[in-house]
Amino acid sequence: MKHHWIKFIHERNTYVVDLNHISSFACANNGRLMFWLPDGKGWIVIHPKTNPDAYQQILDYLEKTAGQSFCSELKAKLVR
């Protein structure tokens, strides 16, 4: 399996995470993306306005992996 690493800052900590090791993602009504770290020790919340690079990398990964748009309705609202 090919690794898909991203690096981001969350709550003053820098994380480097292989998205292939995340078991599930959630999309909130306000556009936030959420997931548990692979070790199960922390819940990460990525907002498009506070961390746009990581947010876009995760969306791109999910769209490529799932073959469909993730949070597409919310993404359209945020772009406006």
C-alpha positions as CSV (number, residue, x, y, z in Angstrom):
1,M,0.0,0.0,0.0
2,K,1.3,3.4,-0.9
3,H,1.7,5.9,1.9
4,H,-0.1,9.2,1.9
5,W,1.6,11.4,4.5
6,I,0.4,14.9,5.5
7,K,1.9,17.3,7.9
8,F,-0.2,19.8,9.9
9,I,-0.4,21.8,13.2
10,H,-3.2,21.1,15.5
11,E,-3.5,22.7,19.0
12,R,0.2,23.7,19.0
13,N,1.4,20.3,18.1
14,T,2.8,19.3,14.7
15,Y,1.5,16.0,13.3
16,V,2.7,13.8,10.4
17,V,0.0,11.3,9.6
18,D,-0.3,8.6,7.0
19,L,-4.0,9.0,5.9
20,N,-4.0,5.3,4.8
21,H,-4.0,4.4,8.5
22,I,-7.0,6.5,9.5
23,S,-10.0,4.1,9.8
24,S,-12.8,6.7,9.4
25,F,-13.4,10.4,8.7
26,A,-16.4,12.6,9.5
27,C,-17.6,15.8,8.0
28,A,-19.5,18.3,10.3
29,N,-22.2,20.7,9.1
30,N,-19.8,23.6,9.4
31,G,-17.3,22.0,7.1
32,R,-14.8,20.6,9.6
33,L,-13.2,17.3,8.9
34,M,-12.7,15.0,11.9
35,F,-10.7,11.8,12.4
36,W,-9.0,9.8,15.2
37,L,-5.3,9.4,15.1
38,P,-4.1,5.9,14.2
39,D,-3.0,5.2,17.8
40,G,-6.5,6.1,19.1
41,K,-5.1,8.8,21.5
42,G,-6.6,11.8,19.9
43,W,-9.4,13.3,17.9
44,I,-8.3,15.7,15.2
45,V,-10.5,18.5,13.8
46,I,-9.4,20.3,10.7
47,H,-11.2,23.4,9.7
48,P,-10.9,24.9,6.2
49,K,-10.2,28.4,7.4
50,T,-7.6,27.6,10.1
51,N,-5.8,24.9,8.2
52,P,-6.6,25.1,4.5
53,D,-3.6,23.1,3.2
54,A,-4.3,20.1,5.4
55,Y,-8.0,20.4,4.8
56,Q,-7.6,20.3,1.0
57,Q,-5.0,17.5,1.1
58,I,-7.5,15.3,3.1
59,L,-10.4,16.1,0.8
60,D,-8.2,15.3,-2.2
61,Y,-7.2,12.0,-0.6
62,L,-10.8,11.1,0.2
63,E,-12.0,11.9,-3.3
64,K,-9.2,9.9,-4.9
65,T,-9.6,6.9,-2.5
66,A,-13.4,6.8,-2.5
67,G,-13.9,7.8,-6.1
68,Q,-16.5,10.4,-5.1
69,S,-16.7,13.8,-3.5
70,F,-16.5,13.9,0.3
71,C,-18.5,16.7,2.0
72,S,-19.4,18.0,-1.5
73,E,-22.4,20.0,-0.4
74,L,-20.5,21.6,2.4
75,K,-17.5,22.3,0.2
76,A,-19.7,24.1,-2.2
77,K,-21.0,26.4,0.6
78,L,-17.5,27.1,1.8
79,V,-16.2,28.2,-1.6
80,R,-18.9,30.8,-2.0
